[in-house]
Amino acid sequence: MTNGGADGVAIVYCEGAFNTPNGKTAHGLVRHTRRYRVQSVVDSRYAGRDAREVLDGRRGGIPIVADLNEALAFGRSSGLDADHLVVGLAPDGGRLSAQARSDVQKAIEAGLHVDSGLHDFLSDDPALSRLAQSKGVRIRDVRKPPPRDQLHFFSGKIEQVDSFTIALLGTDSAVGKRTTAWLLVQGLQESGRSAEMIGTGQTAWMQGARYSVVTDSLVSDFISGEIEHAVWSAWNENHPDVIVLEGQGSLMNPAYPGGFELLAAGRPDAVVLQHAPARKDYDGFPGFPIHPLERQIEAIRIISDKPVIAITVNHENIPADEVPAVCRQLTESHGLPAFDVLLDGPGGLVAVVEKLLK
């Protein structure tokens, strides 16, 4: 996966949350981004470690540092001075702690632009906004909705799209949908197919997904229309062989339902379902058991009238040597191919898609 730099060099702030579900924005940027060149990740708990090694067991060349001062010093010593601080936290409710706000203030004082995907809009903070203006830097709130007159209502133009469209849904939130979607897109491109990713959250935007809509920033009336417009735009401008639609939440998660509009408005031809077999309760809600996988597959089929073509596995809390057996068991139980694309790459999943394309 790639580490780009179209917008500049970034320090990713993830204090106290890296390698947890609340650090998923930072995880995405460590694994892949076209928008920034990631210089370092801030989380004192893992200081001195390689960020990709902590996540995936293989080195990626992005160090984890103890604090913002260490990140700035590393930039000076390495010749990779940062010009952005990206808030890599995704806490429940999307709000910033007092400590994190203080660190954002220090970043602005150091002359860094700040990009944030939180619901807590930093640009609406008068003190931070005044400070940013005095320092000549920008605060960019990715989740701040566009003006209403720029939003799209569902029109039916999705029916024009003849690219093969895949929705990458999940059985829970923070389960790896976006990572698998990117790997599928890249695998298809490497196999010679043209493919476009439709980002539906703030992290995909930060990773540089060209066609993006931050669905949870929108008034509900416009979610379907914005999804339709993003898919249609990708088709109209590029006519790719495949369009991959990043899922949000899950159909049945009580706090992060997501998913329905992606099926209803995105009109996928097929669905890939991301699942964490060792996870028993919905993300962040002990005592709310995840609905059985067979019921979630059935719900997708009923709502979309389209097939689930594969199960992709999140291997959290599963030893690596047991993952192949878990995939085989899922295939035997549900009659669908199962893959861990993060461990094994997207080749198997790409082969499933290729058969449908042919």
CORLIN-V624819 format. One line per field, one symbol per residue. phi: phi as a letter, one per 30 degrees, with the letter a starting at -180 (. if undefined). Layout:
phi=???
This chain:
phi=.cbdleckcbcccbeibdibedcdddeddddaacdbcddabcaddcejcddddddbibdbicdccdadeddddddddcibddcbccdcdbdeiiccddddddddddddddicdbcbcddddddddeddddddddcicccccdddddeedcdccebjdedddcddcccccbdadhcjddddddddeddddddjcdbbccdbbddddddjddcbbdddccdeecdddddedddddddddbhddbcccddbhadcddcbdhjdddddcdhddabccdbcdddccdeibejcdddeeddddddddddchbddcaccccceibeedcdedddddddddbibdbbcdddcideddedddedddd
